Amino acid sequence: MSEQGTHFIFMSLTVPTPQGFMTLRRSGAVTPPQGATRLDMFEVLRQQVIAEDPSHAEAVVIAFDIQPNEL
């Protein structure tokens, strides 16, 4: 298996569009910095979504989770 981060992170967002709404999903494996909190990682992922497309700054997060990646 390939090397992965220590935690699996997931975020689902909904974005208003002229046609209604669009749903976005981001997920992946990350290794949070020492001392990072769930809120820190929430903000990191949310800022990554906005950096990809600044129009997503108005997105509403409908789900977020971060858990250890090991089974």
Secondary structure, DSSP 8 states (H G I E B T S, - for coil): -----SEEEEEEEEEEETTEEEEEEEEEEE---TT--HHHHHHHHHHHHHHH-GGGGG-EEEEEEEEES--
